[in-house]
Amino acid sequence: MHSPHDLSQGQFLEEVHSFEFWFGAVEGYLHGKDHGFLPGTADAEMEPRQRDGLITTLCNYAVGETAALEASSAMIGFAPDRQTKIFLATQVVDEARHLEVLLHRMRMLGVKDPEREIGQRANRSLVTFKDRLLDFVDQKDWEAAVLVQNVILESLEYTVFRHHAQTADAITRQMLEGIVSDERRHMGFGENDLGRRLLHAPQAKPRLERIKRELDTLVLDTFEETMGQLGLDRETRPNLAADYLNAVARLGFKA
């Protein structure tokens, strides 16, 4: 099978936006897994405080995944072409699966009503971020919606999930590793789409930079709270802020 990097721009978009590409990608890391982890994986014993912190963290992950699920499904209606509509359809499926496995993990940890817990534990900055994303979607503002969902939100989730997986229990780690593989693809779509648009319409960049700066505080507040929920001391926390800012800087946006 040829590498996507060997394709022309048109061929690249035709292939990597397709259901065929999506199916081949996810089959490689989902095959044989039940709710994101291999059957028979032993669950870890946790102290009450550790379990509670993980539940709160998963609640916030569910807020992010719900935001992406609602946004990507609505964006299909005003996507600029059929290839992009097809890609977003695959993202909708990804986000729905992510949400499902997060809710399942919460139930494994003893949460009887995940929706109630999410409502009580959700990070206010993240909820505000979700509302802003859905505002752009409601306005059918394609460039802003792609920036906020497929660049900023996906960069946030990719960075946090990747670092969390390094210290997580076996079940949560396997689940997060599968989600990270999807987030990388979603980020690639956003960077490719916006990169091409900014190449032909550089005048759009200042407005998008203002949107990014507006949302940076919400993103960084979410980082800080998540690290506290996971029980990481400030001295030993990974520099998630730098990872996030480096990710969005690939499009040339200023910090």
C-alpha positions in Angstrom: 0.0 0.0 0.0 1.4 3.4 -1.0 2.1 6.1 1.5 -0.2 9.1 1.6 2.9 11.3 1.3 3.5 9.9 -2.2 0.2 11.2 -3.4 -0.7 14.4 -5.2 -2.8 16.9 -3.2 -6.0 15.8 -5.0 -5.2 12.1 -4.5 -4.3 12.7 -0.9 -7.6 14.3 -0.1 -9.5 11.6 -2.0 -7.8 8.8 -0.1 -7.3 10.0 3.4 -10.8 11.6 3.6 -12.4 8.3 2.6 -14.2 5.6 4.7 -11.8 3.1 3.2 -8.8 4.9 4.7 -10.7 5.4 8.0 -11.7 1.7 8.3 -8.1 0.5 7.6 -6.7 3.0 10.1 -9.0 2.1 13.0 -9.1 -1.6 12.4 -5.4 -1.8 13.2 -5.8 -0.6 16.8 -9.4 -1.5 17.6 -9.4 -5.1 16.5 -10.1 -7.5 19.3 -10.8 -4.8 21.9 -14.0 -4.4 23.9 -14.8 -0.7 24.9 -11.2 0.3 24.0 -9.2 -2.4 25.9 -8.3 -6.0 25.5 -10.6 -8.5 27.2 -9.1 -10.0 30.3 -7.1 -6.9 31.2 -7.1 -6.7 35.0 -8.4 -3.5 36.6 -6.0 -1.7 39.0 -6.7 -1.3 42.7 -7.0 2.4 43.4 -7.1 4.5 46.5 -10.5 6.4 46.9 -8.8 9.7 46.2 -7.1 8.4 43.0 -10.4 6.8 41.8 -12.3 10.0 42.4 -9.7 12.1 40.5 -9.8 9.7 37.6 -13.6 9.9 37.5 -13.5 13.7 37.4 -10.9 13.6 34.7 -13.0 11.2 32.6 -16.0 13.5 33.1 -14.1 16.3 31.5 -12.9 14.1 28.7 -16.5 13.3 28.0 -17.3 17.0 27.8 -14.6 17.5 25.1 -15.8 14.4 23.2 -19.4 15.5 23.3 -18.4 18.9 22.0 -16.6 17.3 19.1 -19.4 14.9 18.4 -22.1 17.6 18.3 -19.9 20.0 16.3 -18.6 17.5 13.7 -22.1 16.1 13.1 -23.5 19.6 12.5 -20.6 20.7 10.3 -21.4 18.1 7.7 -24.4 20.3 6.7 -22.2 23.2 5.7 -18.9 21.5 4.8 -17.5 22.9 1.5 -17.4 19.6 -0.5 -18.3 16.0 -0.5 -14.9 14.7 0.5 -15.0 16.8 3.6 -18.5 15.7 4.4 -17.3 12.1 4.2 -14.3 12.8 6.5 -16.5 14.5 9.0 -18.8 11.4 9.0 -15.9 9.3 10.0 -15.0 11.8 12.7 -18.6 11.6 14.0 -18.2 7.9 14.4 -14.9 8.3 16.2 -16.2 10.9 18.6 -19.3 8.7 19.4 -17.0 5.7 20.1 -14.8 7.8 22.3 -17.7 9.1 24.3 -19.1 5.5 24.7 -15.8 4.1 26.0 -15.4 7.0 28.5 -18.9 6.4 29.8 -18.3 2.7 30.1 -15.0 3.3 32.0 -16.8 5.6 34.4 -19.4 2.8 35.1 -16.5 0.4 35.7 -15.2 2.8 38.3 -18.6 2.7 40.1 -20.4 5.7 38.6 -24.1 4.8 38.4 -25.2 7.9 36.5 -22.4 9.3 34.3 -24.6 12.1 32.9 -25.2 13.4 36.4 -21.6 13.2 37.4 -20.5 15.0 34.2 -22.9 17.8 35.0 -21.5 18.1 38.6 -17.8 17.7 37.9 -17.3 19.4 34.5 -14.6 22.0 34.3 -16.3 25.4 33.8 -13.6 26.6 31.4 -14.1 23.5 29.2 -17.9 24.0 29.2 -17.4 27.6 28.1 -15.0 26.3 25.4 -17.7 23.9 24.2 -20.3 26.6 24.0 -18.0 28.8 21.9 -17.3 26.0 19.5 -21.0 25.3 19.1 -21.6 29.1 18.6 -19.2 29.0 15.6 -21.0 25.9 14.3 -24.4 27.5 14.7 -23.1 30.5 12.7 -21.9 28.1 10.0 -18.5 29.8 10.3 -16.4 27.0 8.6 -12.9 28.4 9.2 -13.5 29.2 12.9 -15.3 25.9 13.5 -12.3 23.9 12.0 -9.8 26.0 14.0 -11.6 25.5 17.3 -12.6 21.9 16.8 -9.9 20.2 14.6 -6.9 22.3 15.7 -7.5 23.7 19.2 -9.7 21.0 20.8 -8.0 18.1 19.1 -4.6 19.5 20.0 -5.8 19.8 23.6 -7.1 16.3 23.7 -4.2 14.8 21.9 -1.7 16.4 24.3 -3.6 15.6 27.5 -4.6 12.0 26.5 -1.0 11.2 25.3 0.6 12.3 28.6 -2.2 10.8 30.8 -1.7 7.4 29.0 1.9 7.3 30.2 0.9 7.0 33.8 -2.6 5.6 33.6 -3.8 2.1 34.8 -3.8 -0.6 32.1 -7.4 -0.3 31.1 -7.4 3.5 30.9 -4.1 3.5 29.1 -5.3 1.2 26.3 -8.5 3.2 25.9 -6.6 6.5 25.7 -4.0 5.2 23.2 -6.8 4.2 20.8 -8.4 7.7 21.2 -5.0 9.4 20.6 -4.7 7.6 17.3 -8.0 9.1 16.2 -7.1 12.6 17.5 -3.9 12.6 15.4 -6.0 12.0 12.2 -8.5 14.7 13.2 -5.7 17.2 13.8 -4.1 16.4 10.5 -7.4 17.1 8.7 -7.7 20.5 10.5 -4.2 21.5 9.8 -4.4 20.5 6.2 -7.7 22.2 5.6 -6.8 25.5 7.3 -3.3 25.5 5.9 -4.6 25.4 2.4 -7.2 28.1 3.1 -4.8 30.5 4.7 -2.4 30.0 1.8 -5.0 31.3 -0.6 -6.7 33.8 1.8 -4.0 35.0 4.2 -6.4 37.9 5.2 -8.4 35.4 7.3 -5.4 34.7 9.6 -5.7 37.8 12.0 -9.3 36.9 12.8 -8.5 33.3 13.5 -5.5 34.4 15.7 -7.9 36.5 17.8 -10.2 33.5 18.2 -7.2 31.3 19.3 -6.0 33.9 21.8 -9.5 34.2 23.2 -9.7 30.5 23.8 -6.1 29.9 25.0 -7.0 30.8 28.6 -9.8 28.3 28.6 -7.5 25.6 27.2 -4.7 26.3 29.7 -7.1 26.5 32.6 -8.4 23.0 31.6 -4.8 21.7 31.5 -4.1 22.9 35.0 -7.2 21.5 36.5 -6.7 18.1 34.7 -3.2 17.7 36.1 -4.5 18.4 39.6 -7.2 15.8 39.2 -4.6 13.3 38.3 -2.6 14.1 41.4 0.5 15.3 39.6 2.7 17.8 41.6 3.5 21.0 39.8 7.2 20.2 39.9 6.6 16.9 38.0 3.9 17.9 35.6 4.7 17.7 31.9 4.7 21.0 30.1 1.3 20.5 28.4 1.0 24.1 27.6 4.1 24.1 25.5 2.9 21.0 23.7 -0.4 22.6 22.9 1.1 25.9 21.8 3.6 24.1 19.6 0.8 22.2 17.9 -1.2 25.2 17.0 2.0 27.1 16.0 2.4 24.7 13.1 -0.3 26.9 11.3 1.8 30.0 12.0 -0.4 31.3 14.8 1.4 33.4 17.4 1.3 32.4 21.1 
